[in-house]
Protein backbone atom coordinates (compact mmCIF):
# COMPACT_ATOMS: atom_id res chain seq x y z
CA UNK A 1 0.00 0.00 0.00
CA UNK A 2 1.36 3.40 -0.95
CA UNK A 3 2.14 5.75 1.90
CA UNK A 4 0.20 9.04 1.69
CA UNK A 5 2.07 12.30 2.00
CA UNK A 6 2.19 13.23 5.68
CA UNK A 7 3.69 16.67 5.26
CA UNK A 8 5.93 18.51 2.82
CA UNK A 9 8.90 18.59 5.20
CA UNK A 10 8.53 14.98 6.31
CA UNK A 11 10.94 12.37 4.99
CA UNK A 12 10.60 8.72 5.89
CA UNK A 13 13.90 6.92 6.52
CA UNK A 14 14.85 4.50 3.75
CA UNK A 15 15.08 0.95 5.07
CA UNK A 16 18.61 -0.50 5.17
CA UNK A 17 17.06 -3.94 4.57
CA UNK A 18 15.89 -5.31 1.24
CA UNK A 19 13.12 -6.17 1.71
CA UNK A 20 12.33 -4.19 4.88
CA UNK A 21 12.02 -5.99 8.22
CA UNK A 22 8.46 -7.18 8.82
CA UNK A 23 7.12 -6.32 12.29
CA UNK A 24 3.80 -7.11 14.02
CA UNK A 25 2.60 -4.80 16.80
CA UNK A 26 0.27 -6.30 19.42
CA UNK A 27 -1.93 -3.68 21.09
CA UNK A 28 -3.39 -0.57 19.46
CA UNK A 29 -3.28 1.71 22.47
CA UNK A 30 -1.08 4.80 22.63
CA UNK A 31 2.10 2.73 23.03
CA UNK A 32 1.20 0.40 20.16
CA UNK A 33 0.32 3.30 17.89
CA UNK A 34 3.58 5.05 18.75
CA UNK A 35 5.50 1.85 18.00
CA UNK A 36 3.79 1.45 14.63
CA UNK A 37 4.47 5.09 13.68
CA UNK A 38 8.14 4.93 14.76
CA UNK A 39 8.77 1.61 13.00
CA UNK A 40 7.15 2.92 9.82
CA UNK A 41 9.19 6.13 9.95
CA UNK A 42 12.44 4.14 10.16
CA UNK A 43 11.59 2.15 7.04
CA UNK A 44 10.30 -1.09 8.56
CA UNK A 45 7.13 -2.77 7.32
CA UNK A 46 4.46 -2.88 9.99
CA UNK A 47 2.46 -5.92 8.90
CA UNK A 48 -0.43 -5.04 11.22
CA UNK A 49 -1.37 -3.59 14.57
CA UNK A 50 -3.55 -6.12 16.39
CA UNK A 51 -6.04 -5.45 19.18
CA UNK A 52 -8.43 -7.84 20.87
CA UNK A 53 -11.31 -5.35 21.24
CA UNK A 54 -13.77 -4.94 18.38
CA UNK A 55 -14.19 -1.19 18.82
CA UNK A 56 -12.53 1.53 20.85
CA UNK A 57 -14.49 3.50 23.42
CA UNK A 58 -13.59 6.86 24.98
CA UNK A 59 -12.05 5.25 28.07
CA UNK A 60 -10.11 6.80 30.90
CA UNK A 61 -9.73 10.45 31.76
CA UNK A 62 -6.75 12.80 31.76
CA UNK A 63 -3.41 11.92 30.25
CA UNK A 64 -0.27 13.98 29.74
CA UNK A 65 2.23 13.95 26.89
CA UNK A 66 5.58 15.59 27.59
CA UNK A 67 7.92 17.54 25.37
CA UNK A 68 10.05 14.42 24.91
CA UNK A 69 7.09 12.70 23.22
CA UNK A 70 6.21 15.72 21.07
CA UNK A 71 9.74 16.00 19.69
CA UNK A 72 9.70 12.38 18.59
CA UNK A 73 6.18 12.43 17.15
CA UNK A 74 7.01 15.56 15.17
CA UNK A 75 10.17 13.92 13.83
CA UNK A 76 8.05 10.97 12.70
CA UNK A 77 5.82 13.25 10.62
CA UNK A 78 2.93 13.67 13.06
CA UNK A 79 1.15 17.00 13.30
CA UNK A 80 1.50 17.39 17.07
CA UNK A 81 -0.54 20.60 16.98
CA UNK A 82 -3.59 18.35 16.65
CA UNK A 83 -2.89 17.02 20.14
CA UNK A 84 -1.75 20.32 21.62
CA UNK A 85 -4.93 22.06 20.45
CA UNK A 86 -7.20 19.72 22.42
CA UNK A 87 -4.96 19.61 25.49
CA UNK A 88 -4.98 21.80 28.58
CA UNK A 89 -3.84 25.30 27.64
CA UNK A 90 -2.79 26.39 31.12
CA UNK A 91 0.88 27.48 31.14
CA UNK A 92 1.43 26.43 34.75
CA UNK A 93 0.32 23.98 37.41
CA UNK A 94 -0.23 24.93 41.04
CA UNK A 95 0.61 22.70 44.00
CA UNK A 96 -1.63 23.61 46.94
CA UNK A 97 -1.96 22.82 50.64
CA UNK A 98 -4.74 20.33 51.32
CA UNK A 99 -6.99 22.12 53.79
CA UNK A 100 -6.94 25.71 52.56
CA UNK A 101 -5.59 25.70 49.00
CA UNK A 102 -2.56 27.84 49.79
CA UNK A 103 -0.17 27.69 46.83
CA UNK A 104 3.03 25.96 47.90
CA UNK A 105 4.68 25.94 44.47
CA UNK A 106 3.95 26.77 40.83
CA UNK A 107 5.70 25.22 37.84
CA UNK A 108 5.41 25.31 34.05
CA UNK A 109 3.01 22.54 33.07
CA UNK A 110 5.48 21.30 30.45
CA UNK A 111 7.76 20.25 33.35
CA UNK A 112 5.42 17.46 34.33
CA UNK A 113 3.13 16.41 31.54
CA UNK A 114 3.24 18.87 28.69
CA UNK A 115 -0.34 19.13 27.45
CA UNK A 116 -2.95 17.24 29.49
CA UNK A 117 -5.97 16.01 27.56
CA UNK A 118 -8.50 13.21 27.55
CA UNK A 119 -6.90 9.83 26.92
CA UNK A 120 -9.66 8.89 24.47
CA UNK A 121 -9.25 12.07 22.42
CA UNK A 122 -5.48 11.59 22.22
CA UNK A 123 -5.98 7.94 21.26
CA UNK A 124 -8.26 8.93 18.37
CA UNK A 125 -5.52 11.17 16.98
CA UNK A 126 -2.83 8.49 17.35
CA UNK A 127 -5.10 6.01 15.53
CA UNK A 128 -5.59 8.56 12.77
CA UNK A 129 -1.83 8.98 12.40
CA UNK A 130 -1.43 5.21 12.06
CA UNK A 131 -4.14 5.15 9.40
CA UNK A 132 -2.53 8.00 7.45
CA UNK A 133 0.52 5.78 7.00
CA UNK A 134 -1.49 2.96 5.53
CA UNK A 135 -0.71 0.67 8.48
CA UNK A 136 -3.48 -1.94 8.93
CA UNK A 137 -5.21 -2.00 12.33
CA UNK A 138 -6.97 -5.31 12.88
CA UNK A 139 -9.63 -5.32 15.58
CA UNK A 140 -11.05 -8.36 17.34
CA UNK A 141 -7.70 -10.17 17.13
CA UNK A 142 -6.86 -11.74 20.48
CA UNK A 143 -3.42 -13.33 20.75
CA UNK A 144 -3.64 -16.70 22.53
CA UNK A 145 -0.14 -18.07 21.94
CA UNK A 146 3.36 -17.14 20.83
CA UNK A 147 6.05 -19.24 19.19
CA UNK A 148 9.53 -18.01 20.10
CA UNK A 149 11.18 -19.48 17.02
CA UNK A 150 14.36 -18.12 15.43
CA UNK A 151 14.50 -16.62 12.84
CA UNK A 152 10.73 -16.45 12.35
CA UNK A 153 8.66 -15.91 15.52
CA UNK A 154 4.91 -16.24 15.28
CA UNK A 155 1.68 -15.67 17.15
CA UNK A 156 -1.64 -17.44 17.05
CA UNK A 157 -5.00 -15.66 17.27
CA UNK A 158 -8.16 -16.92 18.94
CA UNK A 159 -9.53 -17.47 15.44
CA UNK A 160 -6.78 -20.03 14.79
CA UNK A 161 -4.90 -17.79 12.35
CA UNK A 162 -1.09 -17.76 12.69
CA UNK A 163 0.99 -14.71 11.77
CA UNK A 164 4.75 -14.52 11.34
CA UNK A 165 7.24 -11.64 11.18
CA UNK A 166 10.89 -10.79 11.69
CA UNK A 167 9.97 -9.26 15.05
CA UNK A 168 6.86 -9.00 17.24
CA UNK A 169 6.36 -6.02 19.57
CA UNK A 170 3.94 -6.58 22.46
CA UNK A 171 2.41 -3.25 23.51
CA UNK A 172 -0.74 -4.67 25.09
CA UNK A 173 -0.24 -3.53 28.66
CA UNK A 174 0.48 -5.00 32.05
CA UNK A 175 -1.61 -8.10 31.38
CA UNK A 176 0.19 -8.92 28.14
CA UNK A 177 0.48 -12.63 27.38
CA UNK A 178 4.00 -11.92 26.09
CA UNK A 179 5.10 -11.01 29.64
CA UNK A 180 4.69 -14.65 30.64
CA UNK A 181 6.77 -15.76 27.65
CA UNK A 182 9.54 -13.26 28.38
CA UNK A 183 9.65 -13.95 32.12
CA UNK A 184 9.05 -17.67 31.95
CA UNK A 185 6.44 -17.34 34.73
CA UNK A 186 3.39 -15.41 35.83
CA UNK A 187 3.94 -12.16 37.69
CA UNK A 188 0.82 -11.25 39.58
CA UNK A 189 0.44 -7.61 40.62
CA UNK A 190 1.13 -6.47 44.17
CA UNK A 191 -0.92 -3.72 45.76
CA UNK A 192 0.93 -0.41 46.00
CA UNK A 193 -1.12 0.45 49.08
CA UNK A 194 -2.90 3.24 47.17
CA UNK A 195 -5.95 3.64 44.98
CA UNK A 196 -7.50 6.44 42.94
CA UNK A 197 -11.07 7.61 42.74
CA UNK A 198 -11.41 9.25 39.32
CA UNK A 199 -14.11 11.32 37.63
CA UNK A 200 -14.31 13.09 34.28
CA UNK A 201 -17.47 14.90 33.19
CA UNK A 202 -19.05 17.92 31.54
CA UNK A 203 -20.16 20.34 34.27
CA UNK A 204 -23.86 21.07 34.39
CA UNK A 205 -25.26 24.57 34.00
CA UNK A 206 -26.06 24.52 37.72
CA UNK A 207 -22.46 23.68 38.62
CA UNK A 208 -21.10 26.40 36.33
CA UNK A 209 -23.39 28.97 37.99
CA UNK A 210 -22.73 27.83 41.57
CA UNK A 211 -20.02 29.91 43.33
CA UNK A 212 -19.37 27.01 45.72
CA UNK A 213 -18.44 24.70 42.84
CA UNK A 214 -17.22 26.82 39.93
CA UNK A 215 -13.91 28.22 41.21
CA UNK A 216 -11.95 26.20 38.63
CA UNK A 217 -14.38 26.25 35.70
CA UNK A 218 -13.62 29.61 34.15
CA UNK A 219 -10.50 28.63 32.20
CA UNK A 220 -8.08 25.78 31.62
CA UNK A 221 -6.11 25.07 34.78
CA UNK A 222 -4.24 22.30 36.60
CA UNK A 223 -4.09 22.08 40.40
CA UNK A 224 -2.81 19.61 42.98
CA UNK A 225 -3.88 19.54 46.64
CA UNK A 226 -1.41 17.61 48.80
CA UNK A 227 -1.87 16.30 52.33
CA UNK A 228 -0.81 13.47 54.63
CA UNK A 229 -1.09 10.19 52.68
CA UNK A 230 -3.34 11.73 50.03
CA UNK A 231 -3.53 14.13 47.13
CA UNK A 232 -6.05 15.41 44.59
CA UNK A 233 -5.33 16.28 40.96
CA UNK A 234 -7.77 18.56 39.14
CA UNK A 235 -7.75 19.87 35.62
CA UNK A 236 -10.24 21.83 33.57
CA UNK A 237 -10.29 21.43 29.79
CA UNK A 238 -11.80 23.28 26.86
CA UNK A 239 -12.27 26.48 28.83
CA UNK A 240 -14.45 24.86 31.51
CA UNK A 241 -16.49 22.50 29.33
CA UNK A 242 -14.79 19.40 30.77
CA UNK A 243 -13.72 18.76 34.34
CA UNK A 244 -11.53 16.03 35.83
CA UNK A 245 -10.50 15.16 39.38
CA UNK A 246 -8.43 12.27 40.72
CA UNK A 247 -8.21 11.48 44.43
CA UNK A 248 -5.28 9.27 45.46
CA UNK A 249 -5.58 7.72 48.92
CA UNK A 250 -4.34 4.88 51.09
CA UNK A 251 -6.04 1.61 50.20
CA UNK A 252 -5.32 -2.08 50.75
CA UNK A 253 -8.38 -3.38 48.93
CA UNK A 254 -8.06 -6.40 46.68
CA UNK A 255 -9.88 -5.20 43.57
CA UNK A 256 -8.41 -6.07 40.16
CA UNK A 257 -6.91 -3.27 38.10
CA UNK A 258 -9.77 -2.00 35.96
CA UNK A 259 -11.07 1.13 34.27
CA UNK A 260 -14.63 -0.03 34.93
CA UNK A 261 -14.83 -0.58 38.71
CA UNK A 262 -17.49 1.83 40.11
CA UNK A 263 -16.32 4.05 42.95
CA UNK A 264 -18.05 4.78 46.25
CA UNK A 265 -18.94 8.49 46.26
CA UNK A 266 -19.81 8.35 49.97
CA UNK A 267 -16.23 7.26 50.66
CA UNK A 268 -14.99 10.06 48.41
CA UNK A 269 -17.01 12.61 50.36
CA UNK A 270 -15.57 11.32 53.59
CA UNK A 271 -12.01 11.55 52.29
CA UNK A 272 -12.40 15.16 51.10
CA UNK A 273 -14.37 16.42 54.10
CA UNK A 274 -11.53 18.75 55.15
CA UNK A 275 -10.07 19.70 51.77
CA UNK A 276 -9.90 23.29 50.48
CA UNK A 277 -13.50 24.56 50.15
CA UNK A 278 -12.78 25.87 46.64
CA UNK A 279 -12.58 22.29 45.33
CA UNK A 280 -14.52 20.38 47.99
CA UNK A 281 -18.06 20.88 46.73
CA UNK A 282 -17.15 20.26 43.10
CA UNK A 283 -15.91 16.82 44.16
CA UNK A 284 -18.64 16.10 46.71
CA UNK A 285 -21.43 16.88 44.22
CA UNK A 286 -20.05 14.57 41.51
CA UNK A 287 -22.62 11.93 40.55
CA UNK A 288 -20.28 8.99 40.03
CA UNK A 289 -16.63 7.99 39.80
CA UNK A 290 -14.39 5.03 39.12
CA UNK A 291 -12.27 3.18 41.65
CA UNK A 292 -8.82 2.31 40.28
CA UNK A 293 -6.53 0.24 42.47
CA UNK A 294 -2.90 1.15 41.80
CA UNK A 295 -0.99 -2.11 41.63
CA UNK A 296 2.78 -2.26 41.61
CA UNK A 297 5.06 -4.41 39.52
CA UNK A 298 8.77 -4.57 40.06
CA UNK A 299 10.89 -3.66 37.01
CA UNK A 300 11.15 -6.64 34.70
CA UNK A 301 14.63 -8.23 34.55
CA UNK A 302 14.26 -8.62 30.78
CA UNK A 303 12.01 -7.33 28.02
CA UNK A 304 13.00 -9.81 25.30
CA UNK A 305 11.95 -13.42 24.64
CA UNK A 306 14.53 -16.01 25.77
CA UNK A 307 14.97 -18.11 22.61
CA UNK A 308 14.76 -15.96 19.46
CA UNK A 309 15.04 -12.56 21.17
CA UNK A 310 12.60 -11.43 18.46
CA UNK A 311 9.51 -10.98 20.66
CA UNK A 312 9.91 -7.79 22.66
CA UNK A 313 7.87 -5.84 25.21
CA UNK A 314 7.19 -2.10 25.00
CA UNK A 315 5.29 0.45 27.10
CA UNK A 316 3.16 -0.65 30.06
CA UNK A 317 3.88 -4.30 29.29
CA UNK A 318 7.44 -3.77 30.59
CA UNK A 319 7.70 -0.31 32.21
CA UNK A 320 4.36 0.73 33.70
CA UNK A 321 4.41 4.04 35.59
CA UNK A 322 2.56 5.43 38.60
CA UNK A 323 0.15 8.29 37.79
CA UNK A 324 2.46 10.76 39.59
CA UNK A 325 5.17 10.15 37.01
CA UNK A 326 2.98 11.63 34.23
CA UNK A 327 5.41 9.96 31.82
CA UNK A 328 3.85 6.61 30.93
CA UNK A 329 2.79 7.49 27.38
CA UNK A 330 5.84 9.66 26.77
CA UNK A 331 8.23 6.91 27.81
CA UNK A 332 6.40 4.49 25.50
CA UNK A 333 7.13 6.92 22.65
CA UNK A 334 10.81 6.98 23.61
CA UNK A 335 10.92 3.17 23.71
CA UNK A 336 9.25 3.00 20.30
CA UNK A 337 11.84 5.30 18.76
CA UNK A 338 14.76 3.47 20.35
CA UNK A 339 13.56 0.06 19.15
CA UNK A 340 12.94 1.32 15.62
CA UNK A 341 16.43 2.85 15.42
CA UNK A 342 18.12 -0.27 16.80
CA UNK A 343 16.38 -2.50 14.25
CA UNK A 344 17.68 -0.26 11.49
CA UNK A 345 21.30 -0.58 12.62
CA UNK A 346 21.65 -4.36 12.29
CA UNK A 347 21.48 -6.94 9.56
CA UNK A 348 18.41 -9.09 9.06
CA UNK A 349 20.03 -11.98 10.92
CA UNK A 350 20.96 -9.81 13.90
CA UNK A 351 17.53 -8.72 15.13
CA UNK A 352 18.35 -10.30 18.49
CA UNK A 353 21.26 -7.87 18.87
CA UNK A 354 18.94 -4.92 18.18
CA UNK A 355 16.32 -6.01 20.70
CA UNK A 356 18.92 -6.59 23.41
CA UNK A 357 20.47 -3.19 22.69
CA UNK A 358 17.01 -1.60 22.95
CA UNK A 359 16.50 -3.22 26.34
CA UNK A 360 19.88 -2.12 27.67
CA UNK A 361 19.46 1.44 26.40
CA UNK A 362 15.95 1.92 27.72
CA UNK A 363 16.00 0.20 31.12
CA UNK A 364 17.98 2.88 33.07
CA UNK A 365 15.97 5.72 31.55
CA UNK A 366 12.55 4.21 32.31
CA UNK A 367 13.64 3.25 35.82
CA UNK A 368 14.55 6.87 36.54
CA UNK A 369 11.13 7.95 35.23
CA UNK A 370 9.35 5.33 37.34
CA UNK A 371 11.19 6.30 40.54
CA UNK A 372 10.37 9.97 39.94
CA UNK A 373 6.71 9.03 40.25
CA UNK A 374 7.33 7.12 43.47
CA UNK A 375 9.45 9.94 44.89
CA UNK A 376 6.89 12.63 44.07
CA UNK A 377 4.02 10.70 45.65
CA UNK A 378 6.04 10.13 48.83
CA UNK A 379 7.14 13.78 49.08
CA UNK A 380 3.59 15.05 48.57
CA UNK A 381 2.18 12.62 51.13
CA UNK A 382 4.76 13.34 53.82
CA UNK A 383 5.84 16.98 53.56
CA UNK A 384 2.91 18.33 55.61
CA UNK A 385 2.89 15.65 58.30
CA UNK A 386 3.37 17.11 61.77
CA UNK A 387 4.02 20.59 60.35
CA UNK A 388 2.47 23.68 61.95
CA UNK A 389 0.26 25.75 59.68
CA UNK A 390 2.45 28.85 59.99
CA UNK A 391 5.61 27.05 58.84
CA UNK A 392 6.62 27.95 55.30
CA UNK A 393 7.29 24.95 53.06
CA UNK A 394 10.28 25.16 50.72
CA UNK A 395 8.72 25.04 47.21
CA UNK A 396 11.51 22.74 46.06
CA UNK A 397 10.21 20.09 48.47
CA UNK A 398 6.98 19.70 46.49
CA UNK A 399 8.00 20.54 42.94
CA UNK A 400 8.23 17.92 40.23
CA UNK A 401 11.84 17.03 39.57
CA UNK A 402 12.78 17.15 35.92
CA UNK A 403 16.52 17.85 35.91
CA UNK A 404 17.59 14.22 35.50
CA UNK A 405 14.90 13.42 32.92
CA UNK A 406 15.51 15.94 30.10
CA UNK A 407 13.48 15.88 26.87
CA UNK A 408 14.99 13.85 24.05
C-alpha positions in Angstrom: 0.0 0.0 0.0 1.4 3.4 -0.9 2.1 5.7 1.9 0.2 9.0 1.7 2.1 12.3 2.0 2.2 13.2 5.7 3.7 16.7 5.3 5.9 18.5 2.8 8.9 18.6 5.2 8.5 15.0 6.3 10.9 12.4 5.0 10.6 8.7 5.9 13.9 6.9 6.5 14.8 4.5 3.7 15.1 0.9 5.1 18.6 -0.5 5.2 17.1 -3.9 4.6 15.9 -5.3 1.2 13.1 -6.2 1.7 12.3 -4.2 4.9 12.0 -6.0 8.2 8.5 -7.2 8.8 7.1 -6.3 12.3 3.8 -7.1 14.0 2.6 -4.8 16.8 0.3 -6.3 19.4 -1.9 -3.7 21.1 -3.4 -0.6 19.5 -3.3 1.7 22.5 -1.1 4.8 22.6 2.1 2.7 23.0 1.2 0.4 20.2 0.3 3.3 17.9 3.6 5.1 18.8 5.5 1.8 18.0 3.8 1.5 14.6 4.5 5.1 13.7 8.1 4.9 14.8 8.8 1.6 13.0 7.2 2.9 9.8 9.2 6.1 10.0 12.4 4.1 10.2 11.6 2.1 7.0 10.3 -1.1 8.6 7.1 -2.8 7.3 4.5 -2.9 10.0 2.5 -5.9 8.9 -0.4 -5.0 11.2 -1.4 -3.6 14.6 -3.6 -6.1 16.4 -6.0 -5.4 19.2 -8.4 -7.8 20.9 -11.3 -5.4 21.2 -13.8 -4.9 18.4 -14.2 -1.2 18.8 -12.5 1.5 20.9 -14.5 3.5 23.4 -13.6 6.9 25.0 -12.1 5.2 28.1 -10.1 6.8 30.9 -9.7 10.4 31.8 -6.7 12.8 31.8 -3.4 11.9 30.2 -0.3 14.0 29.7 2.2 14.0 26.9 5.6 15.6 27.6 7.9 17.5 25.4 10.1 14.4 24.9 7.1 12.7 23.2 6.2 15.7 21.1 9.7 16.0 19.7 9.7 12.4 18.6 6.2 12.4 17.1 7.0 15.6 15.2 10.2 13.9 13.8 8.1 11.0 12.7 5.8 13.3 10.6 2.9 13.7 13.1 1.1 17.0 13.3 1.5 17.4 17.1 -0.5 20.6 17.0 -3.6 18.3 16.6 -2.9 17.0 20.1 -1.8 20.3 21.6 -4.9 22.1 20.4 -7.2 19.7 22.4 -5.0 19.6 25.5 -5.0 21.8 28.6 -3.8 25.3 27.6 -2.8 26.4 31.1 0.9 27.5 31.1 1.4 26.4 34.7 0.3 24.0 37.4 -0.2 24.9 41.0 0.6 22.7 44.0 -1.6 23.6 46.9 -2.0 22.8 50.6 -4.7 20.3 51.3 -7.0 22.1 53.8 -6.9 25.7 52.6 -5.6 25.7 49.0 -2.6 27.8 49.8 -0.2 27.7 46.8 3.0 26.0 47.9 4.7 25.9 44.5 4.0 26.8 40.8 5.7 25.2 37.8 5.4 25.3 34.1 3.0 22.5 33.1 5.5 21.3 30.5 7.8 20.3 33.3 5.4 17.5 34.3 3.1 16.4 31.5 3.2 18.9 28.7 -0.3 19.1 27.5 -2.9 17.2 29.5 -6.0 16.0 27.6 -8.5 13.2 27.5 -6.9 9.8 26.9 -9.7 8.9 24.5 -9.2 12.1 22.4 -5.5 11.6 22.2 -6.0 7.9 21.3 -8.3 8.9 18.4 -5.5 11.2 17.0 -2.8 8.5 17.3 -5.1 6.0 15.5 -5.6 8.6 12.8 -1.8 9.0 12.4 -1.4 5.2 12.1 -4.1 5.1 9.4 -2.5 8.0 7.5 0.5 5.8 7.0 -1.5 3.0 5.5 -0.7 0.7 8.5 -3.5 -1.9 8.9 -5.2 -2.0 12.3 -7.0 -5.3 12.9 -9.6 -5.3 15.6 -11.1 -8.4 17.3 -7.7 -10.2 17.1 -6.9 -11.7 20.5 -3.4 -13.3 20.7 -3.6 -16.7 22.5 -0.1 -18.1 21.9 3.4 -17.1 20.8 6.1 -19.2 19.2 9.5 -18.0 20.1 11.2 -19.5 17.0 14.4 -18.1 15.4 14.5 -16.6 12.8 10.7 -16.4 12.4 8.7 -15.9 15.5 4.9 -16.2 15.3 1.7 -15.7 17.1 -1.6 -17.4 17.1 -5.0 -15.7 17.3 -8.2 -16.9 18.9 -9.5 -17.5 15.4 -6.8 -20.0 14.8 -4.9 -17.8 12.4 -1.1 -17.8 12.7 1.0 -14.7 11.8 4.8 -14.5 11.3 7.2 -11.6 11.2 10.9 -10.8 11.7 10.0 -9.3 15.0 6.9 -9.0 17.2 6.4 -6.0 19.6 3.9 -6.6 22.5 2.4 -3.3 23.5 -0.7 -4.7 25.1 -0.2 -3.5 28.7 0.5 -5.0 32.1 -1.6 -8.1 31.4 0.2 -8.9 28.1 0.5 -12.6 27.4 4.0 -11.9 26.1 5.1 -11.0 29.6 4.7 -14.6 30.6 6.8 -15.8 27.7 9.5 -13.3 28.4 9.7 -13.9 32.1 9.1 -17.7 31.9 6.4 -17.3 34.7 3.4 -15.4 35.8 3.9 -12.2 37.7 0.8 -11.3 39.6 0.4 -7.6 40.6 1.1 -6.5 44.2 -0.9 -3.7 45.8 0.9 -0.4 46.0 -1.1 0.5 49.1 -2.9 3.2 47.2 -6.0 3.6 45.0 -7.5 6.4 42.9 -11.1 7.6 42.7 -11.4 9.2 39.3 -14.1 11.3 37.6 -14.3 13.1 34.3 -17.5 14.9 33.2 -19.0 17.9 31.5 -20.2 20.3 34.3 -23.9 21.1 34.4 -25.3 24.6 34.0 -26.1 24.5 37.7 -22.5 23.7 38.6 -21.1 26.4 36.3 -23.4 29.0 38.0 -22.7 27.8 41.6 -20.0 29.9 43.3 -19.4 27.0 45.7 -18.4 24.7 42.8 -17.2 26.8 39.9 -13.9 28.2 41.2 -12.0 26.2 38.6 -14.4 26.2 35.7 -13.6 29.6 34.2 -10.5 28.6 32.2 -8.1 25.8 31.6 -6.1 25.1 34.8 -4.2 22.3 36.6 -4.1 22.1 40.4 -2.8 19.6 43.0 -3.9 19.5 46.6 -1.4 17.6 48.8 -1.9 16.3 52.3 -0.8 13.5 54.6 -1.1 10.2 52.7 -3.3 11.7 50.0 -3.5 14.1 47.1 -6.1 15.4 44.6 -5.3 16.3 41.0 -7.8 18.6 39.1 -7.7 19.9 35.6 -10.2 21.8 33.6 -10.3 21.4 29.8 -11.8 23.3 26.9 -12.3 26.5 28.8 -14.4 24.9 31.5 -16.5 22.5 29.3 -14.8 19.4 30.8 -13.7 18.8 34.3 -11.5 16.0 35.8 -10.5 15.2 39.4 -8.4 12.3 40.7 -8.2 11.5 44.4 -5.3 9.3 45.5 -5.6 7.7 48.9 -4.3 4.9 51.1 -6.0 1.6 50.2 -5.3 -2.1 50.7 -8.4 -3.4 48.9 -8.1 -6.4 46.7 -9.9 -5.2 43.6 -8.4 -6.1 40.2 -6.9 -3.3 38.1 -9.8 -2.0 36.0 -11.1 1.1 34.3 -14.6 0.0 34.9 -14.8 -0.6 38.7 -17.5 1.8 40.1 -16.3 4.1 42.9 -18.1 4.8 46.2 -18.9 8.5 46.3 -19.8 8.3 50.0 -16.2 7.3 50.7 -15.0 10.1 48.4 -17.0 12.6 50.4 -15.6 11.3 53.6 -12.0 11.6 52.3 -12.4 15.2 51.1 -14.4 16.4 54.1 -11.5 18.8 55.1 -10.1 19.7 51.8 -9.9 23.3 50.5 -13.5 24.6 50.2 -12.8 25.9 46.6 -12.6 22.3 45.3 -14.5 20.4 48.0 -18.1 20.9 46.7 -17.1 20.3 43.1 -15.9 16.8 44.2 -18.6 16.1 46.7 -21.4 16.9 44.2 -20.0 14.6 41.5 -22.6 11.9 40.6 -20.3 9.0 40.0 -16.6 8.0 39.8 -14.4 5.0 39.1 -12.3 3.2 41.7 -8.8 2.3 40.3 -6.5 0.2 42.5 -2.9 1.1 41.8 -1.0 -2.1 41.6 2.8 -2.3 41.6 5.1 -4.4 39.5 8.8 -4.6 40.1 10.9 -3.7 37.0 11.1 -6.6 34.7 14.6 -8.2 34.6 14.3 -8.6 30.8 12.0 -7.3 28.0 13.0 -9.8 25.3 12.0 -13.4 24.6 14.5 -16.0 25.8 15.0 -18.1 22.6 14.8 -16.0 19.5 15.0 -12.6 21.2 12.6 -11.4 18.5 9.5 -11.0 20.7 9.9 -7.8 22.7 7.9 -5.8 25.2 7.2 -2.1 25.0 5.3 0.5 27.1 3.2 -0.7 30.1 3.9 -4.3 29.3 7.4 -3.8 30.6 7.7 -0.3 32.2 4.4 0.7 33.7 4.4 4.0 35.6 2.6 5.4 38.6 0.1 8.3 37.8 2.5 10.8 39.6 5.2 10.2 37.0 3.0 11.6 34.2 5.4 10.0 31.8 3.8 6.6 30.9 2.8 7.5 27.4 5.8 9.7 26.8 8.2 6.9 27.8 6.4 4.5 25.5 7.1 6.9 22.6 10.8 7.0 23.6 10.9 3.2 23.7 9.2 3.0 20.3 11.8 5.3 18.8 14.8 3.5 20.4 13.6 0.1 19.2 12.9 1.3 15.6 16.4 2.8 15.4 18.1 -0.3 16.8 16.4 -2.5 14.3 17.7 -0.3 11.5 21.3 -0.6 12.6 21.7 -4.4 12.3 21.5 -6.9 9.6 18.4 -9.1 9.1 20.0 -12.0 10.9 21.0 -9.8 13.9 17.5 -8.7 15.1 18.4 -10.3 18.5 21.3 -7.9 18.9 18.9 -4.9 18.2 16.3 -6.0 20.7 18.9 -6.6 23.4 20.5 -3.2 22.7 17.0 -1.6 23.0 16.5 -3.2 26.3 19.9 -2.1 27.7 19.5 1.4 26.4 15.9 1.9 27.7 16.0 0.2 31.1 18.0 2.9 33.1 16.0 5.7 31.5 12.6 4.2 32.3 13.6 3.2 35.8 14.5 6.9 36.5 11.1 8.0 35.2 9.4 5.3 37.3 11.2 6.3 40.5 10.4 10.0 39.9 6.7 9.0 40.3 7.3 7.1 43.5 9.5 9.9 44.9 6.9 12.6 44.1 4.0 10.7 45.6 6.0 10.1 48.8 7.1 13.8 49.1 3.6 15.0 48.6 2.2 12.6 51.1 4.8 13.3 53.8 5.8 17.0 53.6 2.9 18.3 55.6 2.9 15.6 58.3 3.4 17.1 61.8 4.0 20.6 60.3 2.5 23.7 61.9 0.3 25.7 59.7 2.5 28.8 60.0 5.6 27.1 58.8 6.6 28.0 55.3 7.3 25.0 53.1 10.3 25.2 50.7 8.7 25.0 47.2 11.5 22.7 46.1 10.2 20.1 48.5 7.0 19.7 46.5 8.0 20.5 42.9 8.2 17.9 40.2 11.8 17.0 39.6 12.8 17.2 35.9 16.5 17.8 35.9 17.6 14.2 35.5 14.9 13.4 32.9 15.5 15.9 30.1 13.5 15.9 26.9 15.0 13.9 24.1 
